Amino acid sequence: MFSKRYEMIPAPTNITPERAAQMLFSEPYMPTGLGFLVKKGGKIANLEELKGKALTVNNGSISDKWLTDNEAKYGFTIQRYNKNADAVQAVMIGRAFANVADAPVSRYVATQTPMADVAFVLDSGRNFGIAFRKEDAAFRSQVEGALECIKTDGTLAKIHEKWFGVKPDAGSSSAKVYPGTGAPDFEGYDAAERKAACK
């Protein structure tokens, strides 16, 4: 995107202060968090139950950072993989207890893998947004208008249920239209009032 090969990053991208300093974000469109994917039958009631267990993760991801920061606190061990699919496979064949990834990713994997369940979701307070170059505020506004329209008419909620197997909470970023343009409380947010022209 920075080299101008692409106009935006529509792939799920966590909105963080560090990223918002480098790029513009749309308003949030999906809450994330950490999903703990286990082999069917596995249970996790709380983080303390992870003591002594091996957890897999996609190397270098936000999930990897959380695991690294909390490894000593909760007493688990980390297995890092270059692809999340390999990290999931390690759980399915019994090399590890759970795979940790963004909650929507874990939910999607569970819909595609009959042997898998999402046993626990840790709310991080984070959301996904669409990323743009700093100088593309007008284009961001145009895309955000379309995003607000599919929230308003319920299309985004239907897509969420189709791919993740659950409806989004009514107050979540998958249903809520935010004032202004961009991600509130992050650099690049424009509080000027605007209204999407939905057809």
Salt bridges, closest charged atoms under 4 A:
GLU7 OE1 - ARG133 NH2 2.81
GLU27 OE2 - LYS151 NZ 2.58
ASP64 OD1 - ARG80 NE 2.85
ASP69 OD2 - LYS65 NZ 2.79
ASP117 OD1 - LYS40 NZ 3.15
GLU135 OE2 - LYS4 NZ 3.86
GLU135 OE2 - ARG133 NE 3.53
ASP136 OD2 - ARG133 NH2 3.21
GLU148 OE1 - ARG194 NH1 2.89
GLU187 OE2 - LYS134 NZ 3.10
